[in-house]
Amino acid sequence: MSEVESEHEPISNSRALEVIARAMVYSFQYKFELAVKAATQMTSIFWILFLPWPAKLIVDYVVLGQVEMSSSTVLPFFFLPLVELLDGREPLQITFLLGGVFLLMILLVGAYGTDGAQRDAATAALAEGEDSATRSENQANSMHSLVSGFFGLFEALWHIRIAHRMNHQLRSELFHHFQAQSLTQYSSRSIGDVVYRSMYDTPSISNIVFNLWVGPATSAVNLTVTILMMYLVFRSEPVVVWCALAIAPLNFVMVLYFAGLVRKYGSYAREAGAKTTALIEESLVNVLAVQGLGMSNQQEAQFEAASAESYRRFRQLTVVRILGSFTAAFVGNAMLFVAFYFLAPSFIAGKFAPGDWFVIYGYFGAIAASSTYLGRLWLDLQENVTGMDRVFSILDSPRETLGQQSDEDQPFRFEKRLELKQLYYQYPDGTQALRDIEFHAEKGEMVALVGPTGAGKTTLAYLIPGLIEPGSGQYLVDGQTLSGRLLSALRRQVAFVFQEASLFDVSIAENIKMGRADATDAEIQRAAEIANAASFINSLPEGYQTRVGRSGGKLSVGQKQRIAIARALVSEKPIIILDEPTAALDPETERGLVRSLNEIRTDHVVILVAHRLATIRSADRIYYLEDGRIIESGSHQQLLASGGPYSRFVELQTKGSEN
């Protein structure tokens, strides 16, 4: 069993119905647009009913020269005006008049003759590759109408308008949900999987909605009207109607088995595609590690294996779809053979005129098409069910409970003191990360979190702006207990500089300005000076307009770190949290940065996560952590005098530097 198979949970019929029902509920916000689409498609049924009759006139009136009807066929009411117009005219005149009718029909609906090769449909789609991803993208950008011409053009454009709006909104909601997930949830999911679900699973909504909103209604009306016409016109031969009607239930029974296979292999194909996308993303993000360790051949082999698996899974899905389509086609052609077997004696005996063949064939085709569609509907929905199930699984996943109100709706602002009391936190796997945390910080202070690797320093720093939520304990800001919307208001007042600086592929000035969109050039330059970044920025040929490359790839680690600090400073947030801000800096730059942080702390709370003594010794208060607990706290001198774990920590660094 492959890795894809072992991770996948099969989708049952009941679960598939739940996914379909939820997709339909989602589409109700577009009920007007979908109603217009359904109405235009139902209107096109008239043209399908009209198509065979001009062909009958050509055969019987022009080719055979029959002036009067010589069969038991009853002409439909909508065709009588044209018959009266042609009555008594010469064959050549009839030919020219019918030619004009054909031209009019081509302009209006792009159709003439029978419901066969002469009928056109308005369709448009992107070029697609042989995989689920590009086929899904094609679904989001395809349009369709049963007819062509001006009428079909309007319907097709209306179709793609609805599809784009629906897919755009679903993609936006999914992206918003990803953004609202906590760090622990997001870090457990690969970016490739996020991209695949957002881009290639969301278009499944289009097929489900159009197949159920428009298809069944149109097919039901088409069946009803066409059967009624068949009964009125060929009431002496009901076998034609019954054979066409039998296609739907027979198709449903025959393809029911294939529905589960389509869901199964459709899920495998999508998951294999997501793994391939994730592998590309990870290889490109970690390209330096790959090249530095000489792993290029290994990564290429992994990608080739993942890509081959993706295409293999898609081929399996294609085989299942072909078998299902072959079964449906076999049923339809079998019923057509039965109908014509019983009709042949009537034509041989002259009961029907030769032109009636086109009417019977056209109407049988219309009934068979609708019956085939209804019979295959459950099968056709299955691959889209797998895509929507993957989308809904994300929308149903937990998200942060922080409120989304604006500052005007939530006027809270930090003024003086942060305080954590008896706070506990554990990772999703149950590992206890923080225990009985007692912490406070006041405006005007610089507070340092110190301890060995894995002690819980960064986790505690994440708790302060609500990037992760504590399991228990109190979080007080200016004496108020914070949770929900109040915590959301606090987060907007925190500037967090992560240990791995994140920059965007824009200019240095734009990266710094992301801290505050209305920052002036003078404020940007001032923030860069405080962060000790101005000197290297001014030395660049384009200065502050220098593009930093993907993820800041054109800059050194220390330069990226200083720009990230400048971005935090320009934001004017009252709380600044810096995770290892000097780890990538040389001693001289480190001293300058620490000196600058001491200058700005008057109007801020500055919280440092650090190991280096030069950074932490000037802090007003140092919290020393081990195994998720705060062991001791105080100033640098107080902790040294106590002779506790911090003093041993300092001693190790001092002796290490001397050695």
C-alpha positions in Angstrom: 0.0 0.0 0.0 1.4 3.4 -1.0 1.8 6.4 1.4 -1.1 8.1 -0.3 -3.4 5.2 0.3 -2.4 4.7 3.9 -3.2 8.4 4.8 -6.5 8.6 3.0 -9.9 8.0 4.7 -12.5 6.8 2.1 -15.5 9.0 1.5 -18.7 7.1 2.1 -21.9 7.8 0.2 -23.5 9.5 3.2 -20.5 11.8 3.6 -20.6 12.5 -0.1 -24.2 13.6 0.2 -23.3 15.9 3.1 -20.6 17.5 1.1 -23.0 18.0 -1.9 -25.7 19.4 0.4 -23.3 21.9 2.0 -22.0 23.0 -1.4 -25.6 23.7 -2.5 -26.3 25.7 0.7 -23.2 27.7 -0.1 -24.5 28.5 -3.6 -27.8 30.0 -2.3 -26.1 33.4 -2.1 -26.0 33.3 -5.9 -29.6 32.1 -6.4 -30.6 34.9 -8.7 -27.6 34.4 -11.0 -28.1 30.7 -11.0 -31.9 31.1 -11.7 -31.1 33.2 -14.8 -28.6 30.5 -16.0 -31.3 27.8 -15.5 -33.9 29.9 -17.3 -31.7 30.5 -20.3 -30.7 26.8 -20.5 -34.4 25.8 -20.3 -35.3 28.2 -23.0 -32.7 26.6 -25.3 -34.8 23.4 -25.1 -37.3 25.0 -27.6 -34.6 25.1 -30.2 -33.7 21.5 -29.6 -37.4 20.6 -30.2 -37.5 22.7 -33.3 -34.3 21.5 -34.9 -35.5 18.2 -36.5 -38.6 19.6 -38.3 -36.9 21.7 -41.0 -34.9 18.6 -41.9 -38.2 16.6 -42.4 -39.5 19.3 -44.7 -36.3 19.2 -46.8 -36.6 15.4 -47.2 -40.4 15.1 -47.7 -41.2 18.4 -49.5 -38.1 19.0 -51.5 -36.3 15.7 -52.1 -39.3 13.4 -52.4 -41.7 16.1 -53.6 -44.6 15.2 -51.3 -46.9 18.2 -51.2 -49.2 16.6 -48.6 -48.3 14.7 -45.4 -48.4 11.0 -46.1 -47.6 9.7 -42.7 -49.5 9.4 -39.4 -47.2 12.0 -37.9 -49.0 14.9 -36.1 -47.2 18.3 -36.7 -46.6 20.3 -33.5 -48.4 23.6 -33.1 -45.2 25.7 -33.1 -44.2 24.3 -36.5 -47.6 24.9 -38.3 -46.9 28.5 -39.2 -43.8 27.5 -41.2 -45.8 24.7 -42.9 -48.5 27.1 -43.9 -45.9 29.5 -45.3 -44.4 26.8 -47.5 -47.7 25.3 -48.6 -48.2 25.4 -52.4 -44.7 26.7 -53.2 -42.2 25.1 -55.6 -39.4 23.0 -54.2 -36.8 25.6 -55.1 -38.7 28.3 -53.3 -39.1 26.0 -50.3 -35.3 25.4 -50.4 -34.5 29.1 -50.3 -37.0 29.8 -47.5 -35.7 27.0 -45.4 -32.2 28.3 -46.1 -33.2 31.6 -44.6 -34.6 29.8 -41.6 -31.3 27.9 -41.2 -29.3 31.2 -41.4 -31.5 32.8 -38.7 -31.1 29.8 -36.5 -27.3 29.9 -36.9 -27.2 33.6 -35.9 -29.5 33.0 -32.9 -28.5 29.6 -31.6 -25.7 28.4 -33.9 -27.7 25.4 -35.0 -29.6 23.9 -38.0 -30.7 20.5 -39.1 -31.0 17.6 -36.6 -29.6 17.3 -33.1 -26.5 15.8 -34.5 -23.3 17.1 -36.2 -25.1 20.3 -37.4 -25.8 21.6 -33.9 -23.2 23.7 -32.1 -22.8 24.6 -28.4 -21.0 27.6 -26.9 -18.1 26.4 -24.8 -14.8 27.8 -23.7 -12.1 26.5 -21.5 -8.4 26.8 -20.7 -5.9 24.4 -22.1 -5.3 21.7 -19.5 -2.7 19.1 -18.7 -3.2 15.5 -17.7 -3.4 16.0 -14.0 -6.1 16.9 -11.4 -4.6 20.4 -10.7 -4.8 21.8 -14.3 -8.1 20.1 -14.9 -9.5 21.8 -11.7 -8.2 25.2 -12.8 -9.9 24.6 -16.2 -13.2 24.0 -14.4 -12.9 27.4 -12.7 -12.5 29.1 -16.1 -14.9 27.2 -18.4 -18.2 28.3 -19.7 -21.0 26.3 -21.4 -24.3 26.6 -23.2 -26.5 24.0 -24.9 -26.7 26.3 -27.9 -24.4 28.7 -29.7 -25.0 32.0 -31.6 -25.9 35.2 -29.8 -28.2 33.4 -27.4 -25.5 30.9 -26.5 -22.9 33.6 -26.2 -24.9 35.4 -23.5 -25.6 32.2 -21.6 -21.9 31.1 -21.7 -20.7 34.5 -20.5 -23.3 34.5 -17.7 -22.1 31.0 -16.8 -18.4 32.0 -16.4 -19.4 35.1 -14.5 -21.1 33.0 -11.9 -18.3 30.5 -11.8 -15.6 33.2 -11.3 -17.5 34.9 -8.5 -18.2 31.7 -6.7 -14.7 30.4 -6.9 -13.2 33.8 -6.0 -15.3 34.0 -2.9 -14.5 30.4 -1.8 -10.8 30.9 -2.4 -10.9 34.1 -0.4 -12.7 32.5 2.5 -10.2 29.6 2.5 -7.2 31.9 2.4 -8.8 34.0 5.3 -9.2 30.8 7.3 -5.6 29.8 6.7 -4.5 33.2 7.9 -6.7 32.9 11.0 -5.1 29.5 12.1 -2.8 29.5 15.0 0.9 29.1 14.6 0.8 25.5 15.9 -1.8 24.5 13.3 -0.2 26.3 10.4 3.3 24.9 11.1 1.9 21.4 10.9 0.7 21.9 7.3 2.9 22.2 4.2 2.6 25.3 2.1 2.3 23.1 -1.0 -0.9 21.6 0.5 -2.3 25.0 1.3 -1.6 26.2 -2.3 -3.2 23.0 -3.8 -6.4 23.3 -1.7 -6.8 27.0 -2.3 -6.1 26.9 -6.1 -7.1 23.4 -7.3 -9.6 22.0 -4.9 -11.9 25.1 -4.7 -13.0 25.0 -8.4 -14.9 21.8 -7.5 -17.7 24.0 -6.2 -18.5 25.1 -9.8 -19.2 21.6 -11.2 -21.2 20.5 -8.1 -23.4 23.6 -8.2 -24.0 23.8 -12.0 -24.6 20.0 -12.1 -27.3 20.3 -9.4 -28.7 23.8 -9.8 -29.0 23.8 -13.6 -28.6 20.3 -14.9 -31.4 18.4 -13.2 -33.9 21.1 -13.7 -33.0 21.5 -17.4 -33.0 17.8 -17.9 -36.3 17.3 -16.2 -38.0 20.0 -18.3 -36.4 18.7 -21.4 -37.6 15.2 -20.6 -41.1 16.3 -19.8 -41.5 18.5 -22.9 -39.8 16.1 -25.3 -41.8 13.1 -24.1 -45.0 15.1 -24.4 -44.0 16.0 -28.0 -43.1 12.4 -28.7 -46.5 11.3 -27.4 -48.4 13.8 -29.4 -46.4 13.2 -32.6 -45.7 9.5 -32.5 -48.4 8.2 -30.1 -48.7 5.0 -32.1 -45.2 4.0 -31.2 -44.7 4.4 -27.4 -41.7 2.0 -27.6 -39.5 5.0 -28.6 -40.4 6.9 -25.4 -40.0 3.9 -23.1 -36.6 3.0 -24.5 -35.3 6.5 -24.0 -36.7 6.8 -20.5 -35.1 3.4 -19.5 -31.7 4.9 -20.0 -31.7 7.0 -16.8 -32.4 4.2 -14.2 -30.3 1.7 -16.1 -27.4 4.1 -16.2 -27.7 4.9 -12.5 -27.6 1.2 -11.6 -24.7 0.4 -13.9 -22.5 3.3 -12.9 -23.3 3.2 -9.1 -20.3 0.9 -8.6 -17.9 3.4 -10.3 -19.0 6.3 -8.1 -17.1 4.9 -5.1 -14.0 4.3 -7.3 -14.1 7.8 -8.7 -14.1 9.2 -5.1 -11.4 6.9 -4.0 -9.0 7.5 -6.9 -9.9 11.2 -7.2 -8.8 11.6 -3.6 -5.5 9.7 -4.3 -4.8 11.9 -7.3 -5.4 15.2 -5.4 -3.3 14.1 -2.4 -0.5 12.9 -4.7 -0.6 16.3 -6.5 -0.5 18.2 -3.2 2.6 16.2 -2.1 4.3 17.1 -5.4 3.5 20.8 -4.9 4.7 20.6 -1.3 8.0 19.0 -2.4 8.6 21.8 -5.0 7.9 24.5 -2.3 10.2 22.8 0.3 13.1 22.3 -2.2 12.9 26.0 -3.3 12.6 27.4 0.1 15.5 25.3 1.4 17.6 25.6 -1.8 20.7 26.7 0.2 20.6 23.7 2.4 20.0 21.4 -0.6 23.0 22.8 -2.5 25.1 23.2 0.6 24.7 19.5 1.6 25.0 18.2 -2.0 21.5 16.9 -1.9 20.4 18.0 -5.4 20.4 14.5 -6.8 18.4 13.2 -3.8 15.8 16.0 -4.1 15.5 15.5 -7.9 14.9 11.8 -7.3 12.2 12.5 -4.7 10.5 15.0 -7.0 10.6 12.5 -9.9 9.1 9.8 -7.7 6.4 12.2 -6.4 5.6 13.5 -9.9 5.4 10.0 -11.3 3.1 8.9 -8.5 0.8 12.0 -9.2 0.4 11.1 -12.8 0.0 7.4 -12.0 -2.9 8.2 -9.7 -4.4 10.4 -12.4 -4.2 7.6 -14.9 -6.0 5.3 -12.5 -8.8 7.9 -12.1 -8.9 8.3 -15.9 -9.4 4.5 -16.4 -12.3 4.5 -13.9 -13.9 7.5 -15.7 -13.5 5.8 -19.1 -15.1 2.6 -17.8 -18.0 4.6 -16.4 -18.5 6.5 -19.6 -18.3 3.3 -21.7 -21.0 1.8 -19.5 -23.2 4.8 -19.9 -22.7 4.8 -23.7 -23.3 1.1 -24.0 -26.7 1.5 -22.2 -27.7 4.4 -24.4 -26.8 2.7 -27.7 -28.4 -0.5 -26.6 -31.7 1.3 -26.0 -31.3 3.1 -29.4 -30.9 -0.3 -31.0 -34.0 -1.7 -29.3 -36.1 1.4 -30.3 -35.1 1.2 -34.0 -35.6 -2.5 -34.0 -39.3 -2.0 -33.2 -39.7 1.0 -35.5 -38.2 -0.6 -38.6 -41.4 -2.4 -39.6 -43.4 0.8 -39.4 -41.0 2.6 -41.8 -40.9 -0.4 -44.1 -44.7 -0.5 -44.2 -44.9 3.2 -45.1 -46.6 4.1 -41.9 -44.1 6.9 -41.4 -42.6 9.2 -44.1 -38.8 9.1 -44.6 -38.5 12.6 -43.1 -40.0 11.3 -39.8 -36.7 9.5 -39.2 -35.0 12.8 -38.5 -37.7 13.8 -36.0 -37.6 10.5 -34.2 -33.8 10.4 -34.1 -33.6 14.0 -32.9 -36.2 13.5 -30.2 -34.8 10.2 -29.1 -31.4 11.9 -28.8 -32.8 14.7 -26.7 -34.6 12.2 -24.3 -31.6 9.9 -24.2 -29.2 12.8 -23.5 -31.3 14.0 -20.5 -31.7 10.5 -19.3 -28.0 9.7 -19.6 -27.2 12.9 -17.8 -29.5 12.1 -14.9 -28.2 8.5 -14.8 -24.6 9.6 -14.7 -25.1 12.6 -12.4 -24.1 10.8 -9.3 -20.9 9.5 -11.0 -20.0 12.9 -12.4 -20.2 14.5 -9.0 -17.8 12.2 -7.3 -14.4 13.7 -8.3 -15.7 17.1 -7.3 -16.9 15.8 -4.0 -13.3 14.8 -3.1 -12.1 18.3 -3.9 -14.9 20.0 -1.8 -14.3 17.6 1.0 -10.7 18.7 1.2 -11.9 22.4 1.2 -14.5 21.9 3.9 -12.1 20.0 6.1 -10.0 23.2 6.3 -13.0 25.5 6.8 -14.1 23.2 9.7 -10.7 23.1 11.3 -10.1 25.2 14.5 -9.2 28.8 14.1 -8.2 31.5 16.5 -11.0 32.9 18.6 -9.7 36.4 18.4 -12.3 39.0 17.5 -12.1 40.8 14.2 -13.5 44.2 15.2 -11.7 47.5 14.3 -10.0 49.8 16.7 -13.1 52.1 16.6 -15.3 49.2 17.8 -12.7 48.0 20.3 -11.1 51.2 21.9 -8.8 49.3 24.2 -5.1 50.5 24.2 -2.2 49.3 26.3 -1.0 52.0 28.7 1.2 50.6 31.5 1.5 46.9 32.5 1.4 43.3 31.1 1.0 40.5 33.6 0.7 36.7 33.3 -0.4 34.7 36.4 -0.3 31.0 36.9 -0.2 30.4 33.1 0.1 27.0 31.5 0.4 26.0 27.9 0.8 22.6 26.2 1.4 21.7 22.5 -1.4 20.0 20.5 0.3 16.7 21.0 0.0 17.1 24.8 3.5 18.0 25.6 3.6 20.6 28.4 5.6 23.6 27.2 5.0 26.2 30.0 4.1 25.7 33.7 2.9 28.1 36.3 4.3 31.2 34.6 4.4 34.4 36.6 5.5 37.3 34.4 5.1 41.1 34.3 6.5 43.9 32.2 5.8 47.7 32.3 6.1 50.5 29.8 9.6 52.0 30.0 11.2 48.6 30.8 13.3 46.2 28.8 12.6 42.6 29.9 14.7 39.6 28.8 13.8 36.0 28.6 16.8 33.8 29.1 17.5 30.1 29.4 18.8 27.0 27.6 17.5 25.8 24.3 14.0 24.4 24.6 13.3 26.1 27.9 10.1 27.8 26.5 11.4 31.3 25.9 10.0 31.7 22.4 6.7 30.0 23.4 6.3 32.5 26.2 7.0 35.3 23.8 4.3 34.0 21.4 1.8 34.0 24.2 2.1 37.7 24.8 0.6 38.9 21.5 -1.8 35.9 21.4 -0.1 34.1 18.6 -0.9 31.0 20.6 -3.5 30.8 23.4 -2.8 29.5 26.9 -4.5 26.4 28.3 -5.1 28.1 31.7 -4.1 31.0 33.8 -4.7 34.8 33.8 -3.5 37.4 31.2 -3.9 40.9 32.5 -3.2 44.2 30.7 -3.5 47.3 32.8 -5.5 45.3 35.2 -8.0 43.9 32.7 -8.3 40.2 31.9 -7.7 39.7 28.2 -9.5 37.2 26.0 -11.2 37.2 22.6 -11.7 40.6 21.2 -9.6 42.4 23.8 -6.7 40.1 22.9 -7.2 40.9 19.3 -7.0 44.6 20.1 -3.8 44.0 22.0 -2.2 42.1 19.1 -2.6 45.2 16.9 -0.4 47.0 19.4 2.5 44.5 19.3 5.4 44.5 16.9 7.1 41.0 16.8 10.5 40.5 15.2 10.9 36.7 14.7 14.2 34.9 15.0 14.0 34.1 11.2 13.4 37.5 9.6 10.7 37.5 7.0 11.1 40.0 4.1 9.1 40.4 0.9 10.5 40.8 -2.6 10.1 44.6 -2.7 12.3 47.5 -1.9 13.9 48.0 1.5 11.8 51.1 2.1 8.6 49.1 1.3 9.6 46.3 3.6 10.1 48.8 6.5 6.9 50.7 5.6 4.9 47.5 6.1 5.1 48.3 9.8 3.0 51.4 9.1 1.7 52.2 5.7 1.6 56.0 6.2 5.2 56.2 7.5 7.2 59.1 5.9 10.6 58.7 4.3 12.1 60.5 7.3 10.5 58.1 9.7 11.7 55.1 7.7 15.2 56.4 7.7 15.0 57.2 11.5 13.9 53.6 12.2 16.7 52.2 10.1 19.2 54.3 12.1 17.9 53.1 15.4 18.1 49.5 14.1 21.7 50.1 12.9 20.7 49.4 9.4 21.2 52.9 7.8 24.9 52.5 7.1 24.6 49.3 5.0 21.4 50.6 3.3 23.1 53.8 2.2 26.1 51.9 0.8 23.8 50.0 -1.6 23.7 51.5 -5.2 19.9 52.1 -5.0 19.8 52.7 -1.2 16.3 52.3 0.3 14.9 51.4 -3.2 17.0 48.3 -3.4 14.9 45.2 -3.9 15.7 42.5 -1.4 14.9 39.4 -3.5 12.7 36.4 -2.6 12.6 36.2 1.2 15.4 38.8 1.3 17.8 36.5 -0.5 20.0 39.4 -1.7 20.9 40.4 1.9 22.8 38.7 4.7 21.0 37.2 7.7 22.2 40.1 9.9 21.0 42.7 7.4 17.6 41.1 7.1 17.3 41.0 10.9 18.1 44.8 11.1 15.5 45.6 8.5 12.9 43.5 10.4 13.7 45.5 13.6 13.4 48.8 11.7 10.0 47.6 10.5 8.9 47.0 14.1 10.2 50.3 15.2 8.5 52.4 12.5 5.2 50.7 13.4 5.0 52.8 16.6 3.5 49.9 18.5 3.8 50.3 22.3 5.0 46.6 22.7 8.1 45.4 20.9 9.1 41.7 21.1 12.4 40.6 19.6 13.3 37.0 19.3 17.2 36.6 19.3 17.6 40.1 17.6 21.4 40.0 17.8 22.1 36.4 17.0 23.3 37.2 13.5 25.0 40.5 14.4 28.7 41.3 14.9 29.7 42.6 18.4 29.9 46.3 17.3 26.5 46.2 15.6 25.1 44.4 18.6 26.3 47.1 21.0 24.8 49.8 18.8 21.4 48.0 18.6 21.3 47.5 22.4 22.1 51.2 22.9 19.3 52.1 20.5 16.8 49.8 22.3 17.7 51.4 25.6 16.9 54.8 24.1 13.4 53.9 22.8 12.2 51.8 25.7 10.9 55.0 27.5 7.7 54.9 25.4 7.7 51.1 24.9 7.8 47.7 26.5 10.7 45.9 25.0 10.8 42.1 25.4 13.9 40.3 24.4 14.5 36.6 23.8 18.2 36.2 23.9 21.3 34.2 24.9 24.1 36.7 24.5 25.2 38.6 27.6 25.9 41.8 25.7 22.2 41.9 24.8 20.5 40.9 28.1 22.7 42.4 30.8 21.2 45.9 30.4 17.6 44.6 30.8 15.6 45.9 33.7 14.5 42.4 34.5 15.6 39.0 33.4 13.5 35.9 33.6 15.4 32.7 33.6 13.5 29.6 32.3 14.2 25.9 32.4 11.8 23.1 31.3 9.0 25.5 30.8 9.2 27.2 34.2 10.5 30.5 35.4 13.3 29.5 37.8 14.3 33.0 38.9 13.9 36.7 37.9 15.6 40.0 38.6 18.3 42.3 37.2 21.6 41.1 35.9 23.4 42.1 39.1 20.7 40.6 41.4 20.8 37.2 39.7 24.6 37.1 39.6 24.6 37.8 43.4 22.1 35.1 44.1 24.4 32.4 42.7 21.5 30.5 41.0 21.0 29.0 37.5 21.4 32.4 35.8 24.9 33.0 37.4 26.0 29.5 36.2 24.6 30.4 32.7 26.7 33.6 32.7 29.7 31.7 34.0 29.5 29.2 31.2 29.4 32.0 28.6 32.2 33.9 30.3 34.5 30.9 30.6 33.6 29.8 27.1 34.6 33.1 25.6 37.8 33.2 27.6 38.7 29.7 26.4 
